[in-house]
Amino acid sequence: MVLFTAKPKAMRVVVLTAATLGSAFLLSGCGRGDQPPAPSSSSSASISSSQQSAEAAAGIKLNQLGFLTGSAKMALVPDVGASRFSVIDVASGNEVFGGDLTPSAAWAPAEESVKLADFSQLTRAGEYRVRVAGIADSRPFKIADDAYLALNAASIKAFYFNRNSAELLPEHAGIFARPLGHPDTNVLVHASAANPARPEGTVISSPKGWYDAGDYNKYIVNSGISTYSLLAAYEHFPQFFAAQNLNIPESGDAIPDVLNEALWNLEWMLTMQDPSDGGVYHKLTNKKFDGMVMPHEATTERYVVQKTTTAALDFAAVMATASRVLAKYEAQLPGMSARMLAAAESAWLWAQANPTVIYQQPEDVKTGEYGDRKLDDEFFWAAAELYITTQKDSYYTDSKAASISATVPSWGDVRSLGWISLAHHRAQLSAAADQELIVGRVETLAKQLRSTWADSAYRVTMQTGDFIWGSNSVALGQGMILLQAYRINGERDYLDAAQSTLDYVLGRNAVDTSFVTGFGQQSTLHPHHRPSGADGIDAPIPGFIAGGPQPRQQDKDDCPVAYPSAIPAKSYLDHYCSYASNEIAINWNAPLVYVSAALQVLTK
């Protein structure tokens, strides 16, 4: 996809119906049409990127979507001479709030100094701008009781748009309808995955699931944290999701749509377990990445590749979680809960018998690895979920909880998913569980994050070392931990710090960009995502979060335009070529689902 010379106005999704998806993009000037020509040279695009970077540094930055009436509300102001700010009602032009800016302070990840405008005390719903003498007013933003409902719905529906083995019909997908791709009913067992029961070349059926990221492959390890996060969001806030209608094919079937979407992936995951021994294949993949084509145009052979301990444990954890979450829907899903628990325990036994089987990429396979050589976190997470679901004390013993710390969750470090579940269920746990340890692990990590937030010139939890591949998911993972602490102890600072993680990805960042497609006046337009690049539609599919800034720029030699900056918090390129900063991924969208739902529910 080429870099556009003019950016269309952002779409604001209200109801996720086919009609809305179509009309919203048409109203914003983003309907079907020819793509504009590519820039004549990389230098012209690079200048444009540099100009955008300079403009970002000079303006007021804030959450472009807006705020809940009861939430903390802050804006970043450049280091200008003014010492006060005001908030202006857009409709009347009147000042409705005013206050002092904080003293100028430096934020190392952006290598810049800023001031903060705190207008948290403004709780009246409306549309506003922040004004500071000497610079342009901020973009308009809203304060509303339903500020994040549409965002949350779109962040879940993004998973629907990434469904494997699905035809996306116009009544559900609007202008993003597409033919079925990758039925995955004739998948080959790769030599690395073969055993006597399923020798090399055996054909198995493994349909459904989600495309992992910008590519068309499916990975158990990354599916683990992604599917869990959706299940946890529902388990923690069931009433919030009960009435949500995402306009997916399953809507209205008496199962909440967030669970319907999770089921699409869970049913695929079940097919990845070898029934002969309980082991789990690491991934289902082509041998090489597909080119810039739509799903139905990608027709190369697909394989299940190698069983690994990591895959078995992630699978066991997710299936144990799904078993208890779906137990209440026995009438709609007869036998599913029991089947999932049996699959979880079978995978656990395989992992116990094969505790060190690390993924080794076969020479003829060139797709993503999701390799992980440290497995204590996976053993802990799987044991914790099995303990909660079965109430068997032996699983808590096997978790070795006392030796496990808490960290910000990621696909390669899932230990805190276990702590999150144990903390949520602590009132129902047996005497085998160390209640003080469980609370302490969550609160200790959250306190560290809260301290970083309080000391930050940007008032965020992100530090220079957090700007890695998928840095936006780091911010949202930090938000998940802060929200658990707030759920445990009710201390308001934790909620406010969690709010800042959402503010960050929605515009209060060094590049003045909402990283969620379709949300915000200046949002990601050209994600590295094959359907978005090949569908012939100018507008991006809404609800996907881009990976975000990180300074290594592994893709710079593959891009026709230059990054505007190499500074960690500014090293972001909104171009399809940028897989290092602008790819989408299911494990990045999943914490967006959780954080947006939690803030909507918990903020009073």
C-alpha positions as CSV (number, residue, x, y, z in Angstrom):
1,M,0.0,0.0,0.0
2,V,1.4,3.4,-0.9
3,L,1.6,6.4,1.4
4,F,-1.3,8.7,0.8
5,T,-0.7,12.3,0.1
6,A,-3.8,13.4,2.1
7,K,-5.3,11.8,5.1
8,P,-9.0,11.2,5.2
9,K,-10.9,12.3,8.2
10,A,-11.1,9.6,10.9
11,M,-14.1,7.3,11.1
12,R,-15.9,7.1,14.4
13,V,-17.7,3.8,14.6
14,V,-20.9,3.9,16.6
15,V,-22.7,0.6,15.8
16,L,-20.8,-2.2,14.1
17,T,-23.2,-3.1,11.3
18,A,-22.6,-3.6,7.6
19,A,-24.5,-0.3,6.9
20,T,-22.4,1.6,9.4
21,L,-19.1,0.2,8.1
22,G,-20.0,1.2,4.6
23,S,-21.5,4.6,5.2
24,A,-19.0,5.7,7.8
25,F,-16.1,5.2,5.3
26,L,-18.0,6.8,2.5
27,L,-18.8,9.9,4.7
28,S,-15.1,10.1,5.5
29,G,-14.1,10.0,1.9
30,C,-12.6,6.5,2.3
31,G,-14.8,4.4,0.0
32,R,-13.8,2.2,-2.8
33,G,-11.6,3.7,-5.5
34,D,-8.3,3.7,-7.2
35,Q,-5.3,4.1,-5.0
36,P,-3.2,7.2,-5.5
37,P,0.1,6.8,-7.3
38,A,3.2,6.0,-5.3
39,P,5.5,8.9,-4.5
40,S,8.0,9.6,-7.3
41,S,10.9,9.1,-4.9
42,S,11.6,8.1,-1.3
43,S,12.9,11.6,-0.6
44,S,9.6,13.4,-1.0
45,A,7.9,10.9,1.3
46,S,10.7,11.3,3.8
47,I,10.3,15.0,3.9
48,S,6.6,14.6,4.5
49,S,7.4,12.2,7.4
50,S,9.8,14.7,8.9
51,Q,7.3,17.5,8.6
52,Q,4.7,15.3,10.4
53,S,7.3,14.6,13.1
54,A,7.9,18.3,13.6
55,E,4.2,19.1,13.7
56,A,3.7,16.4,16.3
57,A,6.4,17.9,18.6
58,A,4.8,21.4,18.3
59,G,1.2,20.6,19.1
60,I,-1.0,19.6,22.1
61,K,-1.3,15.9,22.3
62,L,-4.1,14.0,24.1
63,N,-6.4,11.0,23.8
64,Q,-8.1,11.8,20.5
65,L,-11.1,9.6,21.2
66,G,-11.8,11.4,24.5
67,F,-12.5,10.5,28.1
68,L,-15.1,9.0,30.4
69,T,-16.8,11.6,32.6
70,G,-15.1,10.1,35.7
71,S,-11.7,9.4,34.3
72,A,-8.4,11.1,34.7
73,K,-7.9,13.6,31.9
74,M,-4.5,15.0,30.8
75,A,-3.0,16.6,27.7
76,L,0.7,17.1,26.8
77,V,1.8,20.6,26.0
78,P,5.1,21.6,24.3
79,D,7.7,23.4,26.4
80,V,6.3,26.9,25.7
81,G,6.4,30.1,27.8
82,A,2.7,29.9,28.9
83,S,2.0,28.7,32.5
84,R,-1.7,28.2,32.3
85,F,-4.2,26.3,30.1
86,S,-8.0,26.5,29.5
87,V,-10.5,24.0,28.3
88,I,-13.0,25.5,25.7
89,D,-16.5,24.2,25.0
90,V,-16.6,23.7,21.2
91,A,-20.3,24.5,20.9
92,S,-20.2,27.8,22.8
93,G,-16.6,28.9,22.5
94,N,-16.6,29.5,26.3
95,E,-13.9,28.5,28.8
96,V,-15.3,25.8,31.1
97,F,-12.1,24.9,33.0
98,G,-8.7,26.4,33.6
99,G,-5.6,25.5,35.5
100,D,-1.8,25.7,35.8
101,L,0.5,23.7,33.6
102,T,3.0,21.6,35.4
103,P,6.7,22.8,35.2
104,S,8.5,21.6,32.1
105,A,10.1,18.2,32.5
106,A,12.1,15.9,30.1
107,W,10.9,12.5,28.9
108,A,13.9,10.5,27.8
109,P,12.2,8.1,25.3
110,A,11.1,11.1,23.2
111,E,14.2,13.3,24.0
112,E,11.9,16.3,24.6
113,S,10.5,18.4,27.4
114,V,6.8,18.9,27.9
115,K,4.3,20.3,30.4
116,L,1.0,18.7,31.5
117,A,-2.5,20.0,31.6
118,D,-4.6,18.1,34.1
119,F,-8.4,18.7,33.7
120,S,-9.6,15.6,35.5
121,Q,-12.0,17.7,37.5
122,L,-14.0,18.5,34.3
123,T,-16.7,15.9,34.4
124,R,-19.5,17.4,32.3
125,A,-20.2,15.6,29.0
126,G,-19.5,17.5,25.9
127,E,-17.0,18.3,23.2
128,Y,-14.0,20.4,24.1
129,R,-10.5,21.7,23.1
130,V,-7.5,22.5,25.2
131,R,-6.1,26.0,24.7
132,V,-2.7,27.3,25.6
133,A,-1.4,30.8,24.7
134,G,1.1,30.9,21.8
135,I,0.2,27.5,20.1
136,A,-2.8,26.1,18.3
137,D,-5.7,24.6,20.2
138,S,-5.8,20.9,20.6
139,R,-7.9,18.7,18.4
140,P,-11.5,18.5,19.6
141,F,-12.3,15.6,22.0
142,K,-15.3,14.3,23.8
143,I,-16.2,13.6,27.4
144,A,-18.9,11.0,27.6
145,D,-20.2,8.1,29.7
146,D,-19.9,5.8,26.7
147,A,-16.5,7.0,25.5
148,Y,-15.0,3.5,24.9
149,L,-17.9,1.4,23.9
150,A,-17.4,1.7,20.2
151,L,-13.6,1.3,20.6
152,N,-14.1,-1.9,22.5
153,A,-16.5,-3.3,20.0
154,A,-14.2,-2.5,17.1
155,S,-11.2,-4.0,18.8
156,I,-13.1,-7.3,19.2
157,K,-14.5,-7.2,15.7
158,A,-11.0,-6.9,14.4
159,F,-10.6,-10.5,15.3
160,Y,-13.6,-11.3,13.1
161,F,-11.9,-9.5,10.2
162,N,-8.9,-11.7,10.7
163,R,-10.8,-15.0,10.7
164,N,-9.2,-17.9,8.8
165,S,-11.5,-20.3,6.9
166,A,-14.3,-17.7,6.7
167,E,-16.2,-15.9,4.0
168,L,-16.8,-12.4,5.3
169,L,-20.3,-11.4,4.0
170,P,-21.3,-7.8,3.3
171,E,-24.0,-7.9,6.0
172,H,-21.3,-8.4,8.6
173,A,-18.2,-7.0,7.0
174,G,-19.6,-4.1,5.0
175,I,-17.1,-2.8,2.4
176,F,-14.5,-5.3,3.8
177,A,-16.4,-8.4,2.7
178,R,-14.1,-11.0,1.1
179,P,-14.3,-14.6,-0.2
180,L,-13.3,-17.6,2.0
181,G,-9.6,-18.2,2.2
182,H,-7.6,-21.0,3.7
183,P,-10.2,-23.6,4.4
184,D,-7.4,-25.7,6.1
185,T,-9.3,-28.9,5.7
186,N,-6.4,-30.6,4.0
187,V,-3.4,-29.7,6.0
188,L,-0.2,-31.8,5.9
189,V,1.8,-33.1,8.8
190,H,5.3,-31.8,8.4
191,A,8.3,-34.1,9.0
192,S,9.1,-32.2,12.2
193,A,5.6,-33.1,13.6
194,A,5.4,-36.7,12.4
195,N,5.0,-39.7,14.7
196,P,3.9,-43.3,14.0
197,A,0.2,-42.4,14.4
198,R,0.6,-39.5,12.0
199,P,3.5,-40.0,9.7
200,E,4.9,-37.2,7.4
201,G,2.4,-36.2,4.8
202,T,-0.7,-37.3,6.8
203,V,-3.6,-35.1,5.9
204,I,-5.6,-33.6,8.8
205,S,-8.4,-31.0,9.0
206,S,-7.6,-27.9,11.1
207,P,-10.0,-25.1,10.0
208,K,-11.0,-21.8,11.7
209,G,-8.7,-19.8,14.0
210,W,-7.4,-16.3,13.4
211,Y,-4.7,-15.1,11.1
212,D,-1.9,-14.2,13.5
213,A,-0.9,-10.7,12.3
214,G,-0.1,-9.2,9.0
215,D,0.5,-12.7,7.6
216,Y,-1.9,-15.7,7.0
217,N,-0.4,-18.2,9.4
218,K,-1.7,-19.5,12.8
219,Y,0.4,-20.0,15.9
220,I,-0.6,-21.7,19.1
221,V,1.8,-19.7,21.3
222,N,0.5,-16.3,20.2
223,S,-3.1,-17.6,20.2
224,G,-2.5,-18.5,23.9
225,I,-2.2,-15.0,25.3
226,S,-4.6,-13.5,22.8
227,T,-7.5,-15.9,23.4
228,Y,-6.9,-15.8,27.2
229,S,-7.2,-12.0,27.2
230,L,-10.6,-12.2,25.6
231,L,-11.7,-14.9,28.0
232,A,-10.4,-12.9,31.0
233,A,-12.2,-9.8,29.8
234,Y,-15.5,-11.6,29.8
235,E,-14.7,-13.5,33.0
236,H,-14.0,-10.3,34.9
237,F,-16.7,-8.1,33.4
238,P,-19.5,-10.4,32.2
239,Q,-22.3,-7.9,32.4
240,F,-20.4,-5.5,30.1
241,F,-20.3,-8.0,27.3
242,A,-23.7,-9.6,27.9
243,A,-25.6,-7.1,25.7
244,Q,-22.8,-6.3,23.2
245,N,-23.8,-7.0,19.5
246,L,-20.8,-7.0,17.2
247,N,-22.9,-8.0,14.1
248,I,-20.9,-11.2,13.5
249,P,-22.6,-14.3,12.1
250,E,-23.1,-15.8,15.6
251,S,-24.7,-12.7,17.1
252,G,-28.0,-13.4,18.8
253,D,-27.3,-17.0,19.6
254,A,-27.5,-16.6,23.5
255,I,-23.7,-16.6,23.8
256,P,-21.9,-13.2,24.2
257,D,-20.2,-12.2,21.0
258,V,-16.8,-11.9,22.7
259,L,-17.1,-15.6,23.5
260,N,-18.4,-16.4,20.1
261,E,-15.3,-14.8,18.6
262,A,-13.0,-16.6,21.1
263,L,-14.7,-19.9,20.1
264,W,-13.7,-19.4,16.5
265,N,-10.1,-19.7,17.6
266,L,-10.6,-22.2,20.4
267,E,-12.2,-24.7,18.0
268,W,-9.1,-24.4,15.8
269,M,-6.8,-24.8,18.7
270,L,-8.5,-28.1,19.6
271,T,-7.6,-29.5,16.2
272,M,-3.9,-28.8,16.8
273,Q,-3.7,-31.4,19.5
274,D,-2.6,-34.9,18.4
275,P,-5.2,-37.3,19.8
276,S,-2.7,-40.1,20.0
277,D,-0.5,-38.5,22.7
278,G,-1.9,-35.1,23.8
279,G,1.0,-33.1,22.3
280,V,0.2,-29.8,20.5
281,Y,1.6,-28.6,17.2
282,H,3.4,-25.3,17.4
283,K,1.9,-23.7,14.3
284,L,-0.1,-24.2,11.1
285,T,1.7,-22.4,8.3
286,N,2.9,-22.2,4.7
287,K,6.5,-22.9,4.2
288,K,7.0,-19.3,3.3
289,F,5.1,-16.0,3.9
290,D,2.5,-15.2,1.3
291,G,2.9,-12.1,-0.9
292,M,0.5,-9.1,-1.1
293,V,-2.6,-11.1,-1.9
294,M,-6.1,-11.6,-0.4
295,P,-6.7,-14.8,1.6
296,H,-8.5,-16.6,-1.2
297,E,-5.6,-15.9,-3.5
298,A,-3.1,-17.6,-1.2
299,T,-3.3,-21.3,-2.1
300,T,0.1,-22.8,-1.2
301,E,0.2,-26.0,0.8
302,R,-0.2,-25.7,4.6
303,Y,1.5,-27.7,7.3
304,V,1.3,-28.4,11.0
305,V,4.9,-28.1,12.4
306,Q,6.6,-29.7,15.4
307,K,5.0,-30.3,18.8
308,T,6.6,-28.2,21.6
309,T,6.4,-27.9,25.3
310,T,5.5,-24.2,25.0
311,A,2.6,-24.9,22.7
312,A,1.3,-27.7,24.9
313,L,1.4,-25.5,28.0
314,D,-0.2,-22.4,26.4
315,F,-2.8,-24.7,25.0
316,A,-3.4,-26.3,28.4
317,A,-3.8,-22.9,30.1
318,V,-6.2,-21.5,27.6
319,M,-8.3,-24.7,27.5
320,A,-8.6,-24.8,31.3
321,T,-9.6,-21.2,31.3
322,A,-12.2,-21.7,28.5
323,S,-13.6,-24.8,30.2
324,R,-14.7,-22.8,33.3
325,V,-15.8,-19.7,31.3
326,L,-17.9,-21.7,28.9
327,A,-19.3,-24.1,31.6
328,K,-22.4,-21.9,32.0
329,Y,-23.2,-22.3,28.3
330,E,-23.6,-26.1,28.4
331,A,-27.1,-25.9,26.8
332,Q,-25.6,-24.0,23.8
333,L,-22.3,-25.9,23.7
334,P,-23.1,-29.4,25.0
335,G,-20.0,-31.2,26.1
336,M,-17.6,-28.4,25.1
337,S,-16.5,-27.5,28.6
338,A,-15.7,-31.1,29.5
339,R,-13.9,-31.6,26.2
340,M,-11.7,-28.6,26.7
341,L,-10.8,-29.6,30.3
342,A,-9.9,-33.1,29.1
343,A,-7.7,-31.6,26.3
344,A,-6.0,-29.3,28.8
345,E,-5.1,-32.1,31.2
346,S,-3.9,-34.3,28.3
347,A,-1.6,-31.5,27.1
348,W,-0.4,-31.0,30.6
349,L,0.6,-34.6,30.9
350,W,2.4,-34.4,27.6
351,A,4.3,-31.4,28.8
352,Q,5.2,-33.1,32.0
353,A,6.6,-36.0,30.0
354,N,8.3,-33.7,27.5
355,P,9.4,-30.7,29.6
356,T,12.1,-29.3,27.4
357,V,11.0,-29.6,23.8
358,I,11.9,-26.2,22.3
359,Y,10.8,-25.1,18.9
360,Q,13.5,-25.5,16.2
361,Q,12.6,-24.0,12.9
362,P,12.9,-26.6,10.1
363,E,15.2,-25.6,7.3
364,D,12.3,-25.5,4.7
365,V,10.0,-23.3,6.9
366,K,10.6,-19.6,6.9
367,T,7.5,-18.2,8.7
368,G,7.3,-16.8,12.3
369,E,8.9,-18.9,15.0
370,Y,7.5,-17.7,18.4
371,G,10.4,-19.6,19.9
372,D,10.8,-19.5,23.7
373,R,13.6,-21.2,25.6
374,K,12.4,-20.3,29.1
375,L,9.4,-22.4,30.1
376,D,8.9,-21.8,33.9
377,D,6.3,-19.1,33.1
378,E,4.3,-21.4,30.9
379,F,4.4,-24.2,33.4
380,F,3.2,-21.8,36.1
381,W,0.4,-20.4,34.0
382,A,-0.9,-23.8,32.9
383,A,-0.8,-25.1,36.4
384,A,-2.5,-22.1,37.8
385,E,-5.4,-22.3,35.4
386,L,-5.8,-26.0,35.9
387,Y,-5.8,-25.5,39.6
388,I,-8.5,-22.8,39.5
389,T,-10.7,-24.9,37.1
390,T,-10.3,-28.3,38.7
391,Q,-9.7,-27.2,42.4
392,K,-7.0,-30.0,42.5
393,D,-4.3,-28.8,45.0
394,S,-1.7,-30.8,43.1
395,Y,-1.8,-28.3,40.3
396,Y,-1.1,-25.4,42.7
397,T,1.9,-27.4,44.1
398,D,3.1,-28.0,40.5
399,S,2.9,-24.3,39.8
400,K,5.8,-23.6,42.1
401,A,4.2,-20.2,42.7
402,A,6.7,-19.1,45.4
403,S,9.5,-19.1,42.8
404,I,7.6,-17.2,40.2
405,S,7.7,-13.4,39.9
406,A,5.3,-11.1,38.1
407,T,6.1,-9.3,34.9
408,V,4.3,-7.4,32.2
409,P,2.6,-10.1,30.1
410,S,3.7,-10.9,26.6
411,W,3.6,-13.9,24.3
412,G,7.0,-14.9,25.5
413,D,6.4,-14.3,29.2
414,V,3.0,-15.4,30.4
415,R,3.5,-15.8,34.1
416,S,1.4,-12.8,35.0
417,L,-1.6,-14.3,33.3
418,G,-1.5,-16.9,36.0
419,W,-1.3,-14.2,38.7
420,I,-4.2,-12.4,37.1
421,S,-6.4,-15.5,37.2
422,L,-5.4,-16.4,40.7
423,A,-6.1,-12.9,42.0
424,H,-9.5,-12.8,40.3
425,H,-10.5,-16.2,41.9
426,R,-8.7,-15.8,45.2
427,A,-11.9,-15.9,47.2
428,Q,-12.8,-19.4,45.8
429,L,-9.3,-20.9,46.1
430,S,-8.5,-23.8,48.5
431,A,-6.2,-23.5,51.5
432,A,-3.3,-24.6,49.3
433,A,-3.1,-21.2,47.7
434,D,-1.0,-18.6,49.3
435,Q,-3.4,-15.6,49.3
436,E,-0.8,-13.1,50.5
437,L,1.7,-14.2,47.8
438,I,-0.9,-13.8,45.1
439,V,-1.9,-10.3,46.1
440,G,1.7,-9.4,46.7
441,R,2.9,-10.4,43.3
442,V,0.3,-8.3,41.5
443,E,0.7,-5.3,43.8
444,T,4.5,-5.3,43.8
445,L,4.6,-5.0,40.0
446,A,1.8,-2.5,39.9
447,K,3.5,-0.3,42.4
448,Q,6.6,-0.2,40.2
449,L,4.5,0.8,37.3
450,R,2.6,3.4,39.3
451,S,5.8,4.9,40.4
452,T,7.1,5.2,36.9
453,W,3.8,6.8,35.8
454,A,3.9,9.3,38.7
455,D,7.5,10.4,37.9
456,S,7.0,10.5,34.1
457,A,7.0,13.8,32.3
458,Y,4.5,12.3,29.9
459,R,2.6,10.7,32.8
460,V,2.8,7.3,31.2
461,T,4.3,4.0,32.3
462,M,6.5,3.5,29.3
463,Q,10.3,3.9,29.6
464,T,13.0,3.8,26.9
465,G,13.5,0.0,27.3
466,D,9.8,-0.6,26.6
467,F,10.1,0.6,23.0
468,I,10.5,-2.9,21.5
469,W,8.6,-4.6,18.6
470,G,4.9,-4.2,19.5
471,S,5.6,-1.5,22.0
472,N,1.9,-0.5,22.1
473,S,1.1,-3.9,23.5
474,V,3.7,-3.3,26.2
475,A,1.8,-0.2,27.3
476,L,-1.5,-2.0,27.3
477,G,0.0,-5.0,29.2
478,Q,1.1,-2.5,31.8
479,G,-2.4,-1.3,31.9
480,M,-3.7,-4.8,32.5
481,I,-1.5,-5.2,35.6
482,L,-2.5,-1.8,37.0
483,L,-6.1,-2.7,36.6
484,Q,-5.6,-5.9,38.6
485,A,-4.1,-3.9,41.5
486,Y,-7.1,-1.5,41.4
487,R,-9.5,-4.4,41.4
488,I,-7.7,-5.8,44.5
489,N,-7.3,-2.6,46.6
490,G,-9.4,0.1,45.0
491,E,-6.6,2.7,45.2
492,R,-7.5,5.3,42.6
493,D,-3.9,6.0,41.3
494,Y,-3.8,2.5,39.8
495,L,-6.9,3.2,37.7
496,D,-5.6,6.6,36.7
497,A,-2.3,5.1,35.6
498,A,-4.2,2.4,33.6
499,Q,-6.1,5.2,31.9
500,S,-2.8,6.7,30.8
501,T,-1.9,3.5,28.9
502,L,-5.1,3.9,26.8
503,D,-4.5,7.6,26.5
504,Y,-1.0,6.8,25.2
505,V,-2.1,4.5,22.4
506,L,-5.0,6.8,21.4
507,G,-2.8,9.9,20.9
508,R,-1.0,11.1,24.0
509,N,2.3,10.0,22.5
510,A,5.4,11.4,20.9
511,V,4.1,11.0,17.3
512,D,0.6,12.5,18.1
513,T,-1.1,9.5,16.6
514,S,-4.0,7.3,17.6
515,F,-2.5,3.8,16.8
516,V,-6.0,2.3,16.4
517,T,-7.3,2.2,12.9
518,G,-10.5,4.2,12.4
519,F,-10.3,6.0,15.8
520,G,-9.0,9.5,16.2
521,Q,-8.4,12.5,13.9
522,Q,-4.9,11.4,13.1
523,S,-4.8,7.6,13.3
524,T,-2.9,4.7,11.7
525,L,-3.9,4.5,8.0
526,H,-1.6,2.0,6.4
527,P,-1.0,-1.0,8.7
528,H,1.2,-3.9,7.6
529,H,-1.7,-6.3,7.1
530,R,-2.1,-8.3,3.9
531,P,-5.9,-7.9,3.6
532,S,-5.6,-4.2,4.2
533,G,-2.9,-3.9,1.6
534,A,-4.5,-6.1,-1.1
535,D,-8.2,-5.3,-0.8
536,G,-8.2,-2.2,-3.0
537,I,-9.9,-0.1,-0.4
538,D,-8.1,3.1,0.7
539,A,-9.4,3.0,4.3
540,P,-7.9,0.5,6.8
541,I,-10.2,-2.1,8.5
542,P,-11.2,-0.4,11.8
543,G,-10.2,-1.6,15.2
544,F,-6.7,-2.8,14.7
545,I,-3.9,-1.4,16.8
546,A,-0.5,-1.0,15.2
547,G,2.7,-2.3,16.8
548,G,4.0,1.2,17.6
549,P,7.4,3.0,17.8
550,Q,10.6,1.1,18.3
551,P,14.1,2.2,17.3
552,R,15.6,-0.8,15.7
553,Q,13.8,-0.3,12.4
554,Q,14.4,-3.8,11.1
555,D,12.4,-3.0,8.0
556,K,14.1,0.3,6.9
557,D,15.9,-1.4,4.0
558,D,12.6,-2.7,2.7
559,C,10.7,0.6,2.8
560,P,10.5,3.2,0.0
561,V,10.2,6.0,2.6
562,A,12.4,6.8,5.6
563,Y,11.4,6.8,9.2
564,P,10.9,10.4,10.5
565,S,13.1,9.7,13.5
566,A,15.3,7.1,15.2
567,I,14.4,8.3,18.7
568,P,12.7,5.4,20.5
569,A,9.3,7.0,21.1
570,K,9.3,8.6,17.7
571,S,10.6,5.7,15.5
572,Y,7.2,5.0,13.8
573,L,6.3,4.8,10.2
574,D,2.7,4.7,9.0
575,H,3.4,2.8,5.8
576,Y,2.5,-0.7,4.7
577,C,6.1,-1.6,4.4
578,S,6.8,-1.1,8.1
579,Y,6.3,-4.5,9.6
580,A,8.6,-3.4,12.5
581,S,6.4,-0.5,13.7
582,N,3.1,-0.7,11.8
583,E,2.1,-4.4,11.7
584,I,-1.1,-5.6,13.5
585,A,-1.2,-8.7,15.6
586,I,-3.9,-10.5,17.6
587,N,-1.8,-10.4,20.8
588,W,-1.6,-6.6,20.5
589,N,-5.4,-6.2,20.0
590,A,-6.2,-8.5,22.9
591,P,-5.0,-6.2,25.7
592,L,-6.8,-3.3,23.9
593,V,-10.0,-5.3,24.3
594,Y,-9.3,-5.9,28.0
595,V,-8.2,-2.4,28.9
596,S,-10.9,-0.5,27.1
597,A,-13.6,-2.8,28.7
598,A,-12.1,-2.5,32.2
599,L,-11.9,1.3,32.1
600,Q,-15.4,1.6,30.8
601,V,-16.7,-0.6,33.6
602,L,-14.5,0.5,36.5
603,T,-14.4,4.2,36.0
604,K,-16.9,6.0,38.2
